Amino acid sequence: MSSFAGLQLAQRGLNAAQQAMLVTGQNIINVATPGYTRQRVEQASLAPATATFGSTGSPVGAGVTVTGISRLGDVLLDTGVRTSAAAAGYADVRAAAYTSLEDAWGEPGPTALSQKLTAFWSAWDVLATNTDEPGAGVAVLQAGRDVAAGLETARTAVTTQWSDRRAGVDSQVAQVNATASRLADLNRAISTATGAGGAANELIDERARLAEELASSAGATARVEADGGMTVRLNGTWLVSGTAARTLVVTGPADAATGMAGPAAVGVAWQDAPGTPVPLTGGRLAGTLSVLAPADGSGTGGAIAQAAAALDGIATGLADAVNTAHAAGTTRAGSPAGAFFALDPGRPAAAGLSVVPADPSALATAAPGSGALDGSAAAAVARVGTGADSPDRRWAAAVATLGTAARSATGQQTITAAAAGAARAAQTASGSVSLDEENVSLLAAQHAYQAAARVLTTIDDMLDILINRTGTVGLR
């Protein structure tokens, strides 16, 4: 072994220690960077040099070499984070939708529909015993208008929610397409970097972050292939494969009236395969599509459309029941009383309900032929509110149904959020940067560098003596 081999050995030690310090510094600097996974220098000892002609082998190894820079991530933990993110994204959207619907209905509350209905029936009760009081009739008309306004306000709020979430589908799909395209670009960049012998850990971190975003937004699954590329799928069909990315398009109605009535539903399809729907099972996009689904007769349709259908049913039932009782009576003047409520055929029932009489004198108070002071017709209208199938009971049932669904959605949100948090914590424990650990690694690399430098200095001094001082003894 040549004496100069010691210089190479020390140089390799310096290079390895310097690389370790650089990687440790990279970890420390990115301690707060979202999605960053800590890295570690992988080192290996070099075998002794092989003897060649004219030289002898050495039993001493050739030093150390850096074999690579590892990304300390865990594939299984990453998969768990993506899976839990898809479930949490789906549950978050549904819980938020039900909360918004409950806010729109405002139950219980002083201005809720139940209070307005109670005031409406009470006003008819007062009129039944005070038929000659104009103020009692005015109160009935105002209470009726309040009920109609309450239904219209709730129906308008529900319609607005559908329109807002439908517009959100367009932006969500556009974001999914952009993220998928970016991930395909990263597959290309990672392949290029690793093919040239370089490190691509930061690019892999970014790709993992994008895959998690696709899972949270669209319920996508991801797998790293043998060639290092990542394949992303939506319900088994590839969205990203290698350097190629497919594009999603939104299908179905864009207006609330058509969308909530059905039968066509808002969905997504592949742009390169028109008419081929993409059945999403997780993520925020799937959650949004589920609450935008049309209503159905069984009550299992989309949350927003079912809420709208419930309001329309209440309005229709209220108008029919009140009009039947009202038309059976006469006014104080003895004239036949017509309908009390009217429904605008060009609008949803809950949004198009209005009070027909413009004056208390048009209200039904008496039974036919009973006289001006009879209040039996007004009492009959008041009793509509206490019937077995009264609007109040139907409204209470609708509120209970919405509340039960909302509690279920909120409970699911709590469960999925806890699962997502646990998965994230496990991933963080495995791949996040610990400043204490990195400081120890930095000190170890620093001491290794100092030791290698000391070896280099010692060998340099030895060679200086051999080269410059051998044979000079006694010459001075």
Secondary structure as GFF3:
##gff-version 3
##sequence-region A 1 476
A	DSSP	alpha_helix	5	29	.	.	.	ID=ss1
A	DSSP	beta_strand	39	46	.	.	.	ID=ss2
A	DSSP	beta_strand	63	71	.	.	.	ID=ss3
A	DSSP	alpha_helix	75	105	.	.	.	ID=ss4
A	DSSP	alpha_helix	113	129	.	.	.	ID=ss5
A	DSSP	alpha_helix	134	195	.	.	.	ID=ss6
A	DSSP	alpha_helix	201	218	.	.	.	ID=ss7
A	DSSP	beta_strand	221	224	.	.	.	ID=ss8
A	DSSP	beta_strand	230	234	.	.	.	ID=ss9
A	DSSP	beta_strand	237	241	.	.	.	ID=ss10
A	DSSP	beta_strand	244	245	.	.	.	ID=ss11
A	DSSP	beta_strand	248	251	.	.	.	ID=ss12
A	DSSP	alpha_helix	256	261	.	.	.	ID=ss13
A	DSSP	beta_strand	267	270	.	.	.	ID=ss14
A	DSSP	alpha_helix	283	291	.	.	.	ID=ss15
A	DSSP	alpha_helix	303	327	.	.	.	ID=ss16
A	DSSP	beta_strand	341	343	.	.	.	ID=ss17
A	DSSP	beta_strand	353	355	.	.	.	ID=ss18
A	DSSP	three_ten_helix	360	362	.	.	.	ID=ss19
A	DSSP	alpha_helix	376	383	.	.	.	ID=ss20
A	DSSP	three_ten_helix	384	386	.	.	.	ID=ss21
A	DSSP	alpha_helix	391	431	.	.	.	ID=ss22
A	DSSP	alpha_helix	435	468	.	.	.	ID=ss23
###
